[in-house]
Amino acid sequence: MKTQKSKSDVDYVYITLRLDPPRNAALTTAARKSARSKRREAELRLSLHLDKYELIHTEDLLSFSK
C-alpha cells in the first residue's frame, strides 16, 4: 500500500545553504527572539526578501563579497 504525500511534501522544495559565523549567529538570535526555529526564520526571511527584490545587481554582489 502506497502512502500519499501530504500537501506540504508536494508544494515545497528543500535547499541547503552555507552561512558564515556572523550571519549564523544573527539568524540564531532572530529565531530565538521570535520563538521560531532557525529553519522557519530563514524561510520567512528568504521569502520576504524574494518578494521585495526581483533582482540583485552585479555591483551589489561585488560589495557583498568583501
NUDREN-360788 format. One line per field, with one value per residue (C-alpha): x, y, z; residue number from 1; residue in one letter; chain. Coordinates in nm, 2 decimals, padded with zeros to 4 digits. Layout:
X [X / ...]
Y [Y / ...]
Z [Z / ...]
num [NUM / ...]
residuo [A / ...]
cadena [A / ...]
END
This chain:
X [00.00 / 00.14 / 00.12 / 00.01 / 00.24 / 00.10 / 00.03 / 00.33 / 00.56 / 00.43 / 00.43 / 00.77 / 01.13 / 01.41 / 01.75 / 02.08 / 02.28 / 02.60 / 02.62 / 02.93 / 02.95 / 02.83 / 02.51 / 02.45 / 02.47 / 02.23 / 01.99 / 02.01 / 01.94 / 01.65 / 01.50 / 01.53 / 01.38 / 01.08 / 01.03 / 01.07 / 01.31 / 01.62 / 01.48 / 01.15 / 01.32 / 01.54 / 01.24 / 01.05 / 01.34 / 01.42 / 01.06 / 01.03 / 01.35 / 01.24 / 00.90 / 01.07 / 01.36 / 01.32 / 01.69 / 02.03 / 02.26 / 02.62 / 02.75 / 02.57 / 02.72 / 03.07 / 03.02 / 02.86 / 03.16 / 03.41]
Y [00.00 / 00.33 / 00.63 / 00.95 / 01.25 / 01.53 / 01.87 / 02.01 / 01.75 / 01.83 / 02.21 / 02.27 / 02.23 / 02.19 / 02.35 / 02.35 / 02.67 / 02.78 / 03.07 / 03.24 / 03.25 / 03.62 / 03.55 / 03.22 / 03.40 / 03.67 / 03.40 / 03.21 / 03.53 / 03.63 / 03.28 / 03.28 / 03.63 / 03.53 / 03.19 / 03.03 / 02.75 / 02.86 / 02.69 / 02.87 / 03.20 / 03.15 / 03.05 / 03.36 / 03.60 / 03.45 / 03.46 / 03.83 / 03.92 / 03.75 / 03.91 / 04.26 / 04.23 / 04.09 / 04.10 / 04.16 / 04.36 / 04.25 / 04.57 / 04.47 / 04.12 / 04.27 / 04.48 / 04.18 / 03.95 / 04.19]
Z [00.00 / -00.11 / 00.13 / -00.03 / 00.00 / 00.21 / 00.05 / 00.22 / 00.07 / -00.28 / -00.26 / -00.10 / -00.21 / 00.04 / -00.01 / 00.18 / 00.22 / 00.38 / 00.63 / 00.77 / 01.15 / 01.19 / 00.98 / 01.15 / 01.49 / 01.36 / 01.24 / 01.57 / 01.76 / 01.54 / 01.57 / 01.94 / 01.98 / 01.75 / 01.91 / 01.57 / 01.46 / 01.26 / 00.95 / 00.98 / 01.04 / 00.74 / 00.53 / 00.62 / 00.57 / 00.23 / 00.12 / 00.23 / 00.05 / -00.27 / -00.26 / -00.22 / -00.46 / -00.81 / -00.89 / -00.72 / -00.94 / -01.00 / -00.84 / -00.52 / -00.52 / -00.55 / -00.24 / -00.06 / -00.11 / 00.06]
num [1 / 2 / 3 / 4 / 5 / 6 / 7 / 8 / 9 / 10 / 11 / 12 / 13 / 14 / 15 / 16 / 17 / 18 / 19 / 20 / 21 / 22 / 23 / 24 / 25 / 26 / 27 / 28 / 29 / 30 / 31 / 32 / 33 / 34 / 35 / 36 / 37 / 38 / 39 / 40 / 41 / 42 / 43 / 44 / 45 / 46 / 47 / 48 / 49 / 50 / 51 / 52 / 53 / 54 / 55 / 56 / 57 / 58 / 59 / 60 / 61 / 62 / 63 / 64 / 65 / 66]
residuo [M / K / T / Q / K / S / K / S / D / V / D / Y / V / Y / I / T / L / R / L / D / P / P / R / N / A / A / L / T / T / A / A / R / K / S / A / R / S / K / R / R / E / A / E / L / R / L / S / L / H / L / D / K / Y / E / L / I / H / T / E / D / L / L / S / F / S / K]
cadena [A / A / A / A / A / A / A / A / A / A / A / A / A / A / A / A / A / A / A / A / A / A / A / A / A / A / A / A / A / A / A / A / A / A / A / A / A / A / A / A / A / A / A / A / A / A / A / A / A / A / A / A / A / A / A / A / A / A / A / A / A / A / A / A / A / A]
END
